[in-house]
Amino acid sequence: MKILSCEFNIDTACVELRFTDGSMILIDCTAVENEVTDNVYQRSELDWLIYNDPAAYADLILNGDPEIYLKAVTEYKNID
């Protein structure tokens, strides 16, 4: 089973994966953010992936550990 397409659907707020056998996986991005993020910086990191590389986002959510990823890539900046 191969992926035909992977894209973010702004109307449903889901990353949609379509496969050659006609099946489809929808990842509810809002639910994922509510579950794995603690702050706006982490949400920003996931949002960047969603809009710029939805395939990498889908891989992270389905096969990786988003909490470890977010700890590694999130930069916190003080507002002074």
N, C-alpha and C positions, 0 to 999 in steps of 0.2 A: 504494500500500500504506500503510494507516494503522495506527497503534498502537491496539489495543483496550484493553490494560492493561499496566501496568508496576508490579511490586511485588517486594519482597524476600521470599524464601522462606527462613525461618530453618532449616528442616530440611536444605536443600541448601547454604546459605550463598551463594545466587546471586540476582542481580537477574534477574527473568524478564520479557521483553518478548513480548507476544502481538500478532500482526498480523491484519488482516482476512482475509488469504488463508489463515489457518490455520498459518502458520509461526511459529516461536518462536526467540528468541535468549536464551541463558543466559549471564550474566556471572559467572564464578567470582570472588567478592569476595576470598576468601583468596588466590588466585593473584595478583590485581591488587595487593593490599596487599604481598605478598611481593616483587613486581617493582618497584614504584614508591616505596615508602616506606623511609625511613632510620631512623625513630624512632617512639616511641609518640605523639608529638604529631601527626605526619602521619597515622598510623593513626586517631587520634581524629577528625581532620577528615573522612576518608573515611567512617568509621563514622557520623558525624552525617548526612552526605548519604544514605548507604544507608538509614538508618531514617526520616529525615524528608523526603527528596525523592529517591526512587529514580529518577524520570525524569531529574532533573538529573544524578545519578550516572551513569546510562546514557549520557546525552548527552556528559558529560565523558570517559568512557572510550572511547566509540565515535567521537566527533568532535573532541574537544579534546586538550589535552596535560596530563595529570594532574600531571606533575612541575612544570610552570610554575605551575599552579593551586596546588599545595601550597606552593611557595615564596612565593606571594603572600598566602596566607591563614593560614598556620601561625604561631601565637604560641608562643614558647619562654619558659618560666618557670623560673627557678632555684629549686631546692629548698634553702632556707636555714633 
